[in-house]
């Protein structure tokens, strides 16, 4: 099977027994991750993201469904395809007293990667100037980048990061974000799981949004955001009067303090034309855009799912 996808799951399902009965972690997930670029795997905590990733990596066995990595069925062919995969699912362990370079050299020796690869991955993750410093002296962001460097030692085609910015300060988040962007631009596939939709929106080319173990939407970020109703925000002398005029013309409009909000307008010039016809003049007009969090909340409402967990 060669469908141009790095990751493909169909009807993937996983349940767990709990003292209160059976809990469904993943409920028939159909996931499609195109090869190349950054793909966000998004949803609140408890939506099945980590369980799905652990199934892909052979750490958890699914109840039913199929999984493929670069066309290879897993877990059956996982040993064969694993050389193309690098993953950070839990915090990796490094020797605190050793330098970043020494840690990577030991790991390279253990997995049979050439020693020259160590310098290359330090360069790729912008750690070359700090490679000889002790790991214990690294910031959280640098430690996470060293973990990324470790996954790059075998030059994988697919990198899987589960909540890579958890616990990082803004500087560390910015560092990891840039690293993911750079890897995607190289032609690698980066699958990044996160509950922080706004954060991943800044780096992802494509996304899959999940809720309660189900796929809610999938596609290019721009297409998902653009599919939602567009609107405009206008500054006018009398927002209430302007809203009444537009309502009479069949538009959805309302006053919002000193501004006028108009929903579902594809052509912003239509607002200025209609208001101008009633001698109401717009001094400022901006388009109001959706974000992935807004898309997620609308999707959960449409499908009758409770938007549980942290979505920030």
Beta strands, then each sheet from edge to edge (+ up, - down):
strand 1: 5-18
strand 2: 21-34
strand 3: 37-42
strand 4: 64-69
strand 5: 72-73
strand 6: 85-88
strand 7: 158-162
strand 8: 189-194
strand 9: 206-211
strand 10: 214-220
strand 11: 231-235
strand 12: 252-256
strand 13: 259-263
strand 14: 284-288
sheet 1: 2+ 1- 4+ 5-
sheet 2: 6+ 7+ 8+ 3+ 9+ 10-
sheet 3: 12+ 13- 11+ 14-
end
